[in-house]
Amino acid sequence: MKFNIQSEQQSLSCTGEINANEQLWNIEKFGFFISDLRVKTTAGWQALDWVESNWASKHTGLIYLSDDCQMPGRGNLMLQTEQQIKWPDVTNIRFTVGVPFEENHANPLTQNSPLNMPVMFWSWQGGHKFLRLDLQNEQTAWAFHLGSTGCEAASQMRRPEKACSKPNSIDIEIANPTSNQITVNIDALFNSMVLNNQTSCTFHHGQSDACESLINKVPAMFGVK
């Protein structure tokens, strides 16, 4: 599966400048985890596994924009499935923007890539950042870090024993895909929004309204209303 990251209908292969709300911003970091991939054909729904690599475990893959346009290998815009799929027969695609609980709260020191990448991780207790977008301009910064909250554990260095009260994983279903390429429009996150520290969401105190608004906009990134 290929992922076409876009801003203003222009494809992005690495971080760089974008125009957001009539201002130039620099993408510092952008990435998201995808899990629980399923496709529907006339035979019904089929669960798919990722080919394990530096960018995927069996169940969870990472799409990540390279932060160096001269080194595209520092990013990843494609994930391969174990199963062979006849994509013209696919009528629906389902996946979750998130990391399954067991992987999300496994020991980060023993996990394989990409689940050991510090830039996409909060803590053993909090787990991974399911989606991360950091923007910067000359005046200010804006960020959206999506992940689970309400994760009870003895300390930040211990895993929760039960599900977090707010998992904050987001299920996406794309109907009638035209190919195995998924377009991701990052502009959908911040259309009609003033970008500043007050509208950022990193799940700190006082950000509940901004976080709720941004969570609700994630499906629109994938063209889902």
C-alpha positions in Angstrom: 0.0 0.0 0.0 1.3 3.4 -0.9 0.5 6.7 0.9 0.4 10.0 -1.0 0.9 12.8 1.6 -0.5 16.0 0.2 -0.8 19.7 1.1 -2.6 22.1 -1.3 -2.9 19.1 -3.7 0.9 18.8 -3.9 2.5 15.5 -3.0 5.1 15.6 -0.2 8.0 13.2 -0.1 9.8 14.8 2.8 9.4 17.6 5.3 9.5 21.2 4.1 7.5 24.3 3.7 3.7 24.4 3.3 1.2 27.2 3.1 -1.4 27.0 5.9 -4.0 29.7 6.4 -2.0 32.1 4.3 1.2 31.6 6.2 4.3 29.7 5.4 5.0 26.9 7.9 7.8 24.3 8.0 6.8 20.7 8.7 9.2 19.6 11.4 7.8 16.0 11.8 4.9 14.1 10.4 4.1 10.4 10.8 1.3 8.0 11.9 0.9 4.4 12.8 -1.6 2.1 11.0 -2.9 -1.2 12.5 -5.7 -3.7 12.1 -5.7 -3.5 8.3 -8.7 -5.2 6.6 -10.0 -5.2 3.0 -13.5 -6.1 1.7 -14.1 -8.0 -1.5 -17.1 -10.0 -2.8 -15.8 -12.8 -0.5 -16.2 -10.6 2.6 -13.7 -9.0 4.9 -10.1 -10.2 5.1 -7.6 -9.3 7.8 -4.1 -8.5 6.5 -0.7 -8.5 8.1 2.3 -6.3 7.2 5.6 -7.7 6.0 7.9 -7.1 8.9 10.6 -4.5 8.3 12.2 -1.4 9.9 8.8 0.3 9.2 6.4 -2.4 10.3 5.7 -5.2 12.8 3.2 -7.9 11.8 0.3 -5.8 13.0 1.5 -2.2 13.0 3.1 -0.1 10.3 4.5 3.4 10.4 4.2 6.1 7.6 6.8 8.8 8.2 8.0 11.8 6.1 11.7 11.9 5.8 13.2 14.9 7.6 16.0 15.1 5.0 14.9 15.5 1.3 18.3 14.2 0.2 17.9 11.0 2.2 14.4 9.5 1.5 15.4 6.3 3.4 14.9 8.3 6.6 11.1 8.1 5.9 8.6 5.7 4.6 5.5 6.1 2.4 4.8 2.4 1.5 3.8 -0.7 3.5 3.7 -4.2 2.0 1.1 -6.8 3.1 1.9 -10.5 3.6 -1.1 -11.5 1.6 -1.5 -11.0 -2.1 -4.5 -8.8 -2.9 -6.3 -8.2 -6.1 -6.9 -4.5 -5.6 -9.5 -4.1 -8.4 -11.7 -6.5 -6.4 -11.4 -4.4 -3.2 -14.5 -2.4 -2.3 -13.6 -1.1 1.1 -10.4 -0.6 3.2 -10.4 -0.5 7.0 -7.6 0.4 9.3 -6.9 2.0 12.7 -4.7 5.0 13.2 -3.2 3.7 16.4 -1.1 0.9 18.0 -2.8 -2.2 19.6 -2.7 -2.1 23.4 -0.1 -4.9 23.8 2.3 -3.3 21.4 1.5 0.2 22.6 2.6 -0.5 26.1 5.4 -3.1 25.6 8.9 -2.4 26.9 10.2 0.3 24.5 13.8 -0.9 25.1 13.1 -4.4 23.6 10.7 -3.5 20.8 11.9 -3.7 17.2 11.7 -0.8 14.8 9.4 1.1 14.1 8.0 0.7 17.6 11.2 1.8 19.2 11.5 5.2 17.5 11.7 7.9 20.3 10.1 10.6 18.1 6.9 8.6 18.0 6.8 7.6 21.7 5.7 9.2 25.0 6.5 6.7 27.7 6.0 3.0 28.7 2.9 4.1 30.6 1.5 6.4 27.9 2.6 4.4 24.9 3.2 5.7 21.4 2.2 8.9 19.5 -0.3 7.4 17.0 0.0 10.5 14.8 2.5 13.3 15.1 2.5 16.6 13.2 4.8 19.5 14.2 4.8 22.8 12.4 7.0 25.8 12.9 7.2 29.3 11.4 9.1 32.4 12.3 6.7 33.5 15.0 5.4 30.4 16.7 4.9 26.6 16.7 1.9 24.3 16.4 1.7 20.6 17.2 -0.7 17.7 17.2 0.4 14.5 19.0 -2.3 11.9 19.1 -2.1 9.0 21.6 -3.9 7.3 24.5 -4.6 9.0 27.8 -5.9 7.9 31.1 -3.4 5.0 31.2 -3.0 3.9 34.9 0.3 2.4 35.9 2.6 2.4 38.9 4.9 4.9 37.2 5.8 6.2 33.7 8.3 3.3 33.5 5.6 0.6 33.9 2.9 -0.6 31.5 -0.8 -0.3 32.4 -2.6 -3.5 33.5 -5.8 -2.5 31.8 -7.0 -0.5 28.8 -6.5 3.3 29.0 -9.7 5.2 29.7 -9.3 7.1 26.4 -7.5 4.9 23.9 -7.9 7.7 21.2 -7.2 5.3 18.3 -9.2 6.2 15.3 -10.9 3.7 12.9 -11.0 4.7 9.2 -13.0 3.1 6.5 -12.4 4.1 2.9 -15.2 3.1 0.4 -14.6 2.4 -3.3 -10.8 2.8 -3.3 -9.5 3.3 -6.9 -6.1 1.6 -6.2 -3.8 0.5 -3.4 -2.7 4.2 -2.9 -4.2 6.2 -0.1 -4.2 10.0 -0.2 -3.5 11.7 3.1 -4.4 15.4 3.0 -2.8 17.1 6.0 -4.5 20.4 5.3 -7.8 18.8 6.5 -6.4 18.9 10.1 -6.1 22.6 10.3 -8.5 24.1 7.7 -10.2 27.2 9.2 -8.0 27.0 12.3 -5.7 29.6 13.6 -2.4 27.8 14.2 -0.7 28.7 17.5 0.1 27.2 20.9 -3.5 27.6 22.0 -4.8 25.4 19.2 -2.1 22.8 19.6 -2.9 19.3 21.0 -0.2 17.3 22.9 -2.8 16.3 25.6 -1.5 18.7 28.2 -3.7 20.5 30.7 -6.1 23.0 29.1 -6.0 21.5 25.6 -9.1 19.3 25.8 -11.1 21.5 23.3 -8.3 21.6 20.8 -7.7 17.9 21.1 -11.3 17.0 20.6 -11.5 19.2 17.5 -8.4 17.7 16.0 -9.4 14.1 16.8 -12.6 14.6 15.0 -10.7 15.9 11.9 -8.4 12.9 11.5 -10.8 10.9 9.3 -11.0 13.9 6.9 -7.3 13.5 6.3 -8.1 10.2 4.5 -11.1 11.7 2.7 -13.7 10.3 5.1 -16.4 12.6 6.3 
